[in-house]
Amino acid sequence: MDFLEAALAVLRDEGKPLHWTVVQDLALKRGYLDPFTQRGIRQGVIAALAQAATDGTVRKAGKGVYELV
């Protein structure tokens, strides 16, 4: 699963706005992301959420907080 898919899956599962650190933590705990096979987890999650906000897939609900549109 790539960074965007993982972030969207977490946001979909939780159904509420989450800070990117929570998204990252839950994605790792649930096995959506693997730190042993994927490099730059932090940067990847941040970049994926920022791009999704630009594309309109998610919306910034506060500083570092994202929610599905």
C-alpha positions as CSV (number, residue, x, y, z in Angstrom):
1,M,0.0,0.0,0.0
2,D,1.4,3.4,-0.9
3,F,1.4,6.4,1.5
4,L,-1.8,8.0,0.1
5,E,-3.7,4.7,0.2
6,A,-2.6,4.1,3.8
7,A,-3.6,7.7,4.9
8,L,-7.0,7.5,3.2
9,A,-7.6,4.1,4.7
10,V,-6.9,5.4,8.2
11,L,-9.1,8.5,7.7
12,R,-11.9,6.3,6.3
13,D,-11.6,3.8,9.2
14,E,-11.7,6.4,11.9
15,G,-14.3,8.7,10.3
16,K,-13.1,11.9,11.9
17,P,-10.3,14.5,11.4
18,L,-6.9,13.3,12.5
19,H,-3.5,14.9,13.0
20,W,-1.0,13.5,10.5
21,T,1.0,11.9,13.4
22,V,-2.1,9.9,14.4
23,V,-2.6,8.9,10.7
24,Q,1.0,7.8,10.5
25,D,0.9,5.9,13.8
26,L,-2.4,4.1,13.0
27,A,-1.1,3.2,9.5
28,L,2.0,1.6,11.0
29,K,0.1,-0.2,13.7
30,R,-2.5,-1.6,11.3
31,G,0.2,-2.7,8.9
32,Y,-0.7,-0.4,6.1
33,L,2.8,0.9,6.0
34,D,6.0,-1.1,6.7
35,P,9.0,0.8,7.9
36,F,11.3,-2.2,6.9
37,T,10.3,-2.0,3.2
38,Q,9.3,1.6,2.8
39,R,11.7,4.5,3.4
40,G,10.8,7.9,4.6
41,I,7.5,7.1,6.3
42,R,7.1,10.5,7.9
43,Q,7.9,12.5,4.8
44,G,5.8,10.1,2.7
45,V,2.7,10.5,4.9
46,I,3.1,14.3,5.1
47,A,3.6,14.6,1.3
48,A,0.7,12.3,0.5
49,L,-1.7,14.2,2.8
50,A,-0.5,17.6,1.4
51,Q,-1.0,16.4,-2.2
52,A,-4.4,15.0,-1.3
53,A,-5.4,18.4,0.2
54,T,-4.3,20.1,-3.0
55,D,-6.2,17.6,-5.1
56,G,-9.4,17.9,-3.0
57,T,-9.4,14.4,-1.7
58,V,-9.0,15.5,1.9
59,R,-9.4,18.9,3.6
60,K,-7.2,20.5,6.2
61,A,-9.2,20.9,9.3
62,G,-6.5,22.6,11.3
63,K,-2.7,22.8,11.6
64,G,-1.6,19.3,10.6
65,V,-5.1,17.9,10.9
66,Y,-6.8,16.3,7.9
67,E,-10.3,14.9,7.1
68,L,-11.9,13.2,4.2
69,V,-14.0,15.4,1.9
